[in-house]
């Protein structure tokens, strides 16, 4: 997805003739990793927080564009995946703080 494909999807969504589906496993793993790393290292190195905030600000704009205009919905889970993602992020945070 990264490399040349993401800019094409962002700037020229009409070029894709076949439906583009979102791969939730890869799309949700990156923000979850940034969230866990940011919260874990916030007390050690607070200078990481502006970088995390910038990432989430840009990711918010990019993902809103992708979900509104590019991705074709495959199914509607009504937000059921959010609970798994949140629980895994909190477990990672807990394990990061304990270690």
LOKOLVEX-731952 format. One record per atom (N, C-alpha, C): x, y, z; residue number from 0. Coordinates in nm, 3 decimals, always signed. Layout:
BEGIN
ATOM        X        Y        Z  num
ATOM        X        Y        Z  NUM
...
//
This chain:
BEGIN
ATOM        X        Y        Z  num
ATOM   +0.080   -0.120   +0.000    0
ATOM   +0.000   +0.000   +0.000    0
ATOM   +0.084   +0.125   +0.000    0
ATOM   +0.197   +0.120   +0.064    1
ATOM   +0.278   +0.240   +0.071    1
ATOM   +0.366   +0.249   -0.052    1
ATOM   +0.437   +0.356   -0.063    2
ATOM   +0.518   +0.378   -0.182    2
ATOM   +0.441   +0.465   -0.279    2
ATOM   +0.415   +0.415   -0.396    3
ATOM   +0.347   +0.494   -0.499    3
ATOM   +0.195   +0.478   -0.490    3
ATOM   +0.145   +0.372   -0.430    4
ATOM   +0.002   +0.347   -0.430    4
ATOM   -0.076   +0.447   -0.345    4
ATOM   -0.024   +0.480   -0.227    5
ATOM   -0.097   +0.572   -0.140    5
ATOM   -0.113   +0.712   -0.201    5
ATOM   -0.008   +0.773   -0.260    6
ATOM   -0.033   +0.903   -0.325    6
ATOM   -0.130   +0.896   -0.442    6
ATOM   -0.129   +0.786   -0.516    7
ATOM   -0.225   +0.773   -0.626    7
ATOM   -0.367   +0.764   -0.570    7
ATOM   -0.386   +0.690   -0.463    8
ATOM   -0.519   +0.681   -0.402    8
ATOM   -0.564   +0.815   -0.346    8
ATOM   -0.470   +0.893   -0.293    9
ATOM   -0.507   +1.021   -0.234    9
ATOM   -0.540   +1.126   -0.338    9
ATOM   -0.456   +1.138   -0.440   10
ATOM   -0.470   +1.248   -0.535   10
ATOM   -0.550   +1.213   -0.660   10
ATOM   -0.553   +1.086   -0.697   11
ATOM   -0.625   +1.045   -0.818   11
ATOM   -0.711   +0.922   -0.789   11
ATOM   -0.813   +0.936   -0.705   12
ATOM   -0.893   +0.818   -0.671   12
ATOM   -0.971   +0.762   -0.789   12
ATOM   -0.993   +0.841   -0.892   13
ATOM   -1.068   +0.794   -1.009   13
ATOM   -0.988   +0.703   -1.099   13
ATOM   -0.856   +0.694   -1.081   14
ATOM   -0.774   +0.608   -1.165   14
ATOM   -0.793   +0.460   -1.135   14
ATOM   -0.836   +0.430   -1.016   15
ATOM   -0.856   +0.290   -0.978   15
ATOM   -0.988   +0.242   -1.037   15
ATOM   -0.980   +0.150   -1.131   16
ATOM   -1.102   +0.101   -1.196   16
ATOM   -1.171   -0.006   -1.111   16
ATOM   -1.094   -0.084   -1.039   17
ATOM   -1.156   -0.186   -0.953   17
ATOM   -1.179   -0.126   -0.815   17
ATOM   -1.274   -0.181   -0.741   18
ATOM   -1.299   -0.128   -0.606   18
ATOM   -1.177   -0.147   -0.516   18
ATOM   -1.149   -0.046   -0.437   19
ATOM   -1.037   -0.050   -0.343   19
ATOM   -1.096   -0.074   -0.204   19
ATOM   -1.053   -0.181   -0.141   20
ATOM   -1.103   -0.214   -0.008   20
ATOM   -0.996   -0.182   +0.095   20
ATOM   -1.041   -0.148   +0.212   21
ATOM   -0.950   -0.117   +0.321   21
ATOM   -0.906   -0.245   +0.389   21
ATOM   -0.775   -0.260   +0.409   22
ATOM   -0.721   -0.373   +0.484   22
ATOM   -0.707   -0.328   +0.628   22
ATOM   -0.807   -0.359   +0.709   23
ATOM   -0.813   -0.306   +0.845   23
ATOM   -0.697   -0.354   +0.931   23
ATOM   -0.646   -0.472   +0.904   24
ATOM   -0.535   -0.523   +0.985   24
ATOM   -0.412   -0.435   +0.973   24
ATOM   -0.381   -0.391   +0.854   25
ATOM   -0.264   -0.306   +0.836   25
ATOM   -0.296   -0.159   +0.861   25
ATOM   -0.416   -0.118   +0.830   26
ATOM   -0.451   +0.023   +0.849   26
ATOM   -0.466   +0.060   +0.996   26
ATOM   -0.507   -0.033   +1.079   27
ATOM   -0.526   -0.004   +1.221   27
ATOM   -0.401   -0.034   +1.304   27
ATOM   -0.311   -0.114   +1.251   28
ATOM   -0.192   -0.151   +1.328   28
ATOM   -0.095   -0.034   +1.341   28
ATOM   -0.079   +0.045   +1.238   29
ATOM   +0.016   +0.157   +1.245   29
ATOM   -0.026   +0.264   +1.346   29
ATOM   -0.150   +0.314   +1.343   30
ATOM   -0.189   +0.411   +1.448   30
ATOM   -0.186   +0.351   +1.588   30
ATOM   -0.219   +0.223   +1.601   31
ATOM   -0.213   +0.161   +1.734   31
ATOM   -0.070   +0.155   +1.785   31
ATOM   +0.024   +0.126   +1.698   32
ATOM   +0.165   +0.122   +1.737   32
ATOM   +0.212   +0.261   +1.779   32
ATOM   +0.176   +0.364   +1.704   33
ATOM   +0.216   +0.500   +1.738   33
ATOM   +0.152   +0.543   +1.870   33
ATOM   +0.027   +0.504   +1.893   34
ATOM   -0.040   +0.536   +2.019   34
ATOM   +0.031   +0.471   +2.138   34
ATOM   +0.062   +0.344   +2.126   35
ATOM   +0.127   +0.274   +2.236   35
ATOM   +0.266   +0.330   +2.261   35
ATOM   +0.344   +0.354   +2.157   36
ATOM   +0.478   +0.410   +2.174   36
ATOM   +0.473   +0.550   +2.233   36
ATOM   +0.379   +0.631   +2.185   37
ATOM   +0.369   +0.768   +2.235   37
ATOM   +0.332   +0.774   +2.381   37
ATOM   +0.235   +0.694   +2.422   38
ATOM   +0.191   +0.697   +2.561   38
ATOM   +0.296   +0.632   +2.652   38
ATOM   +0.362   +0.529   +2.603   39
ATOM   +0.463   +0.461   +2.683   39
ATOM   +0.583   +0.551   +2.709   39
ATOM   +0.631   +0.618   +2.606   40
ATOM   +0.752   +0.700   +2.621   40
ATOM   +0.722   +0.846   +2.657   40
ATOM   +0.598   +0.880   +2.683   41
ATOM   +0.564   +1.018   +2.717   41
ATOM   +0.628   +1.062   +2.847   41
ATOM   +0.637   +0.972   +2.942   42
ATOM   +0.698   +1.010   +3.070   42
ATOM   +0.851   +1.011   +3.063   42
ATOM   +0.909   +0.932   +2.975   43
ATOM   +1.055   +0.925   +2.962   43
ATOM   +1.107   +1.041   +2.876   43
ATOM   +1.044   +1.059   +2.761   44
ATOM   +1.087   +1.163   +2.666   44
ATOM   +0.964   +1.239   +2.618   44
ATOM   +0.926   +1.346   +2.688   45
ATOM   +0.805   +1.420   +2.649   45
ATOM   +0.813   +1.485   +2.511   45
ATOM   +0.932   +1.496   +2.455   46
ATOM   +0.944   +1.557   +2.323   46
ATOM   +0.885   +1.468   +2.213   46
ATOM   +0.848   +1.345   +2.245   47
ATOM   +0.786   +1.257   +2.146   47
ATOM   +0.639   +1.293   +2.125   47
ATOM   +0.578   +1.362   +2.219   48
ATOM   +0.434   +1.393   +2.211   48
ATOM   +0.398   +1.484   +2.093   48
ATOM   +0.475   +1.590   +2.062   49
ATOM   +0.439   +1.669   +1.944   49
ATOM   +0.449   +1.589   +1.814   49
ATOM   +0.546   +1.498   +1.805   50
ATOM   +0.557   +1.414   +1.686   50
ATOM   +0.436   +1.322   +1.673   50
ATOM   +0.391   +1.266   +1.784   51
ATOM   +0.272   +1.180   +1.782   51
ATOM   +0.146   +1.261   +1.748   51
ATOM   +0.136   +1.380   +1.804   52
ATOM   +0.021   +1.466   +1.774   52
ATOM   +0.018   +1.504   +1.626   52
ATOM   +0.133   +1.533   +1.569   53
ATOM   +0.141   +1.565   +1.426   53
ATOM   +0.102   +1.444   +1.342   53
ATOM   +0.150   +1.326   +1.381   54
ATOM   +0.114   +1.204   +1.308   54
ATOM   -0.037   +1.184   +1.309   54
ATOM   -0.100   +1.196   +1.426   55
ATOM   -0.244   +1.172   +1.434   55
ATOM   -0.324   +1.282   +1.364   55
ATOM   -0.274   +1.403   +1.362   56
ATOM   -0.343   +1.510   +1.288   56
ATOM   -0.341   +1.481   +1.138   56
ATOM   -0.225   +1.444   +1.087   57
ATOM   -0.215   +1.412   +0.944   57
ATOM   -0.289   +1.283   +0.910   57
ATOM   -0.278   +1.183   +0.996   58
ATOM   -0.347   +1.057   +0.971   58
ATOM   -0.498   +1.076   +0.972   58
ATOM   -0.547   +1.164   +1.056   59
ATOM   -0.691   +1.192   +1.060   59
ATOM   -0.740   +1.248   +0.927   59
ATOM   -0.665   +1.342   +0.873   60
ATOM   -0.704   +1.401   +0.745   60
ATOM   -0.695   +1.298   +0.633   60
ATOM   -0.587   +1.222   +0.630   61
ATOM   -0.567   +1.124   +0.523   61
ATOM   -0.672   +1.013   +0.530   61
ATOM   -0.696   +0.958   +0.648   62
ATOM   -0.792   +0.849   +0.659   62
ATOM   -0.935   +0.895   +0.635   62
ATOM   -0.968   +1.017   +0.672   63
ATOM   -1.103   +1.068   +0.640   63
ATOM   -1.122   +1.075   +0.490   63
ATOM   -1.021   +1.123   +0.419   64
ATOM   -1.029   +1.131   +0.273   64
ATOM   -1.042   +0.991   +0.213   64
ATOM   -0.959   +0.900   +0.261   65
ATOM   -0.962   +0.764   +0.205   65
ATOM   -1.095   +0.695   +0.231   65
ATOM   -1.148   +0.706   +0.352   66
ATOM   -1.273   +0.638   +0.383   66
ATOM   -1.393   +0.703   +0.317   66
ATOM   -1.389   +0.832   +0.293   67
ATOM   -1.503   +0.899   +0.228   67
ATOM   -1.504   +0.882   +0.077   67
ATOM   -1.387   +0.893   +0.014   68
ATOM   -1.385   +0.903   -0.132   68
ATOM   -1.316   +0.788   -0.205   68
ATOM   -1.239   +0.706   -0.137   69
ATOM   -1.160   +0.607   -0.208   69
ATOM   -1.205   +0.464   -0.177   69
ATOM   -1.210   +0.429   -0.051   70
ATOM   -1.239   +0.291   -0.014   70
ATOM   -1.384   +0.255   -0.040   70
ATOM   -1.405   +0.134   -0.089   71
ATOM   -1.538   +0.079   -0.108   71
ATOM   -1.570   -0.009   +0.012   71
ATOM   -1.680   +0.015   +0.082   72
ATOM   -1.709   -0.065   +0.201   72
ATOM   -1.741   -0.210   +0.164   72
ATOM   -1.676   -0.303   +0.235   73
ATOM   -1.703   -0.445   +0.216   73
ATOM   -1.815   -0.491   +0.308   73
ATOM   -1.810   -0.447   +0.431   74
ATOM   -1.908   -0.487   +0.530   74
ATOM   -1.917   -0.377   +0.635   74
ATOM   -2.018   -0.385   +0.717   75
ATOM   -2.035   -0.288   +0.825   75
ATOM   -2.039   -0.363   +0.956   75
ATOM   -1.938   -0.343   +1.038   76
ATOM   -1.932   -0.415   +1.166   76
ATOM   -1.984   -0.328   +1.281   76
ATOM   -2.026   -0.208   +1.252   77
ATOM   -2.083   -0.116   +1.351   77
ATOM   -1.985   -0.086   +1.464   77
ATOM   -1.857   -0.079   +1.432   78
ATOM   -1.756   -0.042   +1.530   78
ATOM   -1.711   -0.154   +1.621   78
ATOM   -1.740   -0.278   +1.588   79
ATOM   -1.704   -0.390   +1.675   79
ATOM   -1.552   -0.408   +1.682   79
ATOM   -1.478   -0.369   +1.579   80
ATOM   -1.333   -0.386   +1.578   80
ATOM   -1.265   -0.290   +1.675   80
ATOM   -1.332   -0.181   +1.707   81
ATOM   -1.273   -0.080   +1.796   81
ATOM   -1.240   -0.138   +1.932   81
ATOM   -1.325   -0.225   +1.985   82
ATOM   -1.301   -0.282   +2.117   82
ATOM   -1.175   -0.367   +2.119   82
ATOM   -1.154   -0.447   +2.015   83
ATOM   -1.032   -0.527   +2.008   83
ATOM   -0.909   -0.438   +1.996   83
ATOM   -0.917   -0.336   +1.914   84
ATOM   -0.805   -0.246   +1.896   84
ATOM   -0.772   -0.173   +2.026   84
ATOM   -0.873   -0.125   +2.096   85
ATOM   -0.850   -0.054   +2.221   85
ATOM   -0.792   -0.146   +2.327   85
ATOM   -0.845   -0.266   +2.338   86
ATOM   -0.794   -0.360   +2.437   86
ATOM   -0.648   -0.397   +2.409   86
ATOM   -0.614   -0.417   +2.283   87
ATOM   -0.475   -0.449   +2.248   87
ATOM   -0.383   -0.331   +2.275   87
ATOM   -0.429   -0.210   +2.247   88
ATOM   -0.347   -0.092   +2.274   88
ATOM   -0.324   -0.074   +2.424   88
ATOM   -0.426   -0.097   +2.504   89
ATOM   -0.410   -0.086   +2.649   89
ATOM   -0.322   -0.197   +2.705   89
ATOM   -0.331   -0.317   +2.648   90
ATOM   -0.243   -0.426   +2.692   90
ATOM   -0.098   -0.393   +2.658   90
ATOM   -0.074   -0.339   +2.541   91
ATOM   +0.061   -0.298   +2.503   91
ATOM   +0.113   -0.188   +2.594   91
ATOM   +0.026   -0.094   +2.629   92
ATOM   +0.065   +0.013   +2.720   92
ATOM   +0.100   -0.043   +2.857   92
ATOM   +0.019   -0.134   +2.907   93
ATOM   +0.043   -0.195   +3.037   93
ATOM   +0.175   -0.274   +3.037   93
ATOM   +0.196   -0.355   +2.935   94
ATOM   +0.318   -0.432   +2.927   94
ATOM   +0.442   -0.342   +2.908   94
ATOM   +0.425   -0.233   +2.837   95
ATOM   +0.536   -0.139   +2.820   95
ATOM   +0.571   -0.068   +2.950   95
ATOM   +0.472   -0.037   +3.030   96
ATOM   +0.499   +0.029   +3.157   96
ATOM   +0.555   -0.067   +3.262   96
ATOM   +0.514   -0.192   +3.256   97
ATOM   +0.561   -0.291   +3.353   97
ATOM   +0.708   -0.328   +3.326   97
ATOM   +0.742   -0.335   +3.200   98
ATOM   +0.878   -0.382   +3.169   98
ATOM   +0.985   -0.279   +3.191   98
//
